[in-house]
Amino acid sequence: MTMRVLFAGGLIIALLVSAGCGKSKENYEKSFKEGFLKSFVTSCSEGATKASSSVKAEQAKSMCECMGKYMVDKYSAVELTKMSANPDSPEMGKIFQEAAASCK
């Protein structure tokens, strides 16, 4: 699924952005999640609007922001990183469904 591929790409970008020497675990976690959320929203929104011409950019961004926030609030940076190793797994499909359902 396109969103899963975009999720993995966004996660890699977030990892690179948030990596740094001497950061405490808390700072790393916060920085990682901020970068992840930004990358996820961008990738998710672009994927949603490309996948369906009936999805408006504002709708996609709003839903993707909500889904991304759900994931960063529920999962740690380590968990999000592990998820990216297998973005097409049934587990990730379930996580995306839970995230989407929380946004209704």
Summary of the structure (lengths in Angstrom):
residues: 104
radius of gyration: 13.3
end to end distance: 21.3
largest distance: 46.1
contacts: 308
relative contact order: 0.17
helix: 80%
strand: 0%
